[in-house]
Amino acid sequence: MTLYEYIPFFGYLEKADEILGYQNYTTMRGERELLSDVLALEDDDKDDIELDDYQISRLEHVDYHCFMNVLQSLKDEQHHIPVLLKMILNNYEESGGYPLDLIHFVLHDLTFNTQNYEFNQQTIIETFFTQSLVNYERNPYRKNRLTNPHIDEDDEEDDENNNYNLLKSFFLKQYDLDSLLLGLKEAFSIEKGKDIKIITVILIEYKILVIPDKKFRLFYNCLKKFFDRNIGTYASINDYKTIHLADKNIIKVKIDDLLQRISK
């Protein structure tokens, strides 16, 4: 797997130096350098870094110890720990991870590494993740199921159809949506990040695309699944604010050409 594809369970790697109180180094690019500098690379550069088993284990080790440090720093544990765990679980899911993997990891760790947890924290953490396990298994068709690596081929085909239909629901029907989506996929085969943001902005301005409030992440997940490639991170698209006219005009020409072709 590449560094771009790697999803840490707890999501603390980018703040590891701050949380642990010392600098963390890596040699994943062939020379010793700060892990924070490597994690700050553009998505394209992260895609070029293949992680071996040792590097993955080191990343997991740092992320885990950050989690332990954060746990130890919490006050009013009865209230704050469930809030923290819910945030971690939601962030892992929204980043494309399959939540049951995280849940099983923590429950396993509680069983075999009990000494790592303060006694009064164990019951709180076990209760939260056990209930989360029950909730997820009762509702296996949550949107995160699109990223479930454990489904069989029939389920995977159903999920692809569900994802495609969900993606189509964001578009108004003044055009043949099958032709429109296929055309977008073919016309924009390498664009990512800010260019994907510009595409969405233009389609919204054209009143072709409608993304309801607080649904952009769902739209992003559907689009990423449909394009079946690296389109950039959620943050690189959603958080991009400054759109230059020259960049917008380049994208606009391609969209106008596509709309003209599928309107004939």
Secondary structure, DSSP 8 states (H G I E B T S, - for coil): -BTTT---SS--GGGHHHHHTS--EE-TTSS-EEHHHHHTS-HHHHHT-B--HHHHHHHHHHHHHHHHHHHHH-SSHHHHHHHHHHHHHHHHHHTT--HHHHHHHHHHHHHH-GGGS-HHHHHHHHHHHHHHHHHHHH-TTSGGGGG-TT--HHHHHHHHHHHHHHHHTTB-TTS-HHHHHHHHHHHTSS--THHHHHHHHHHHHTTSB---TT-HHHHHHHHHHHHTS----HHHHHT-----HHHHHHHHHHHHHHHHHHH-
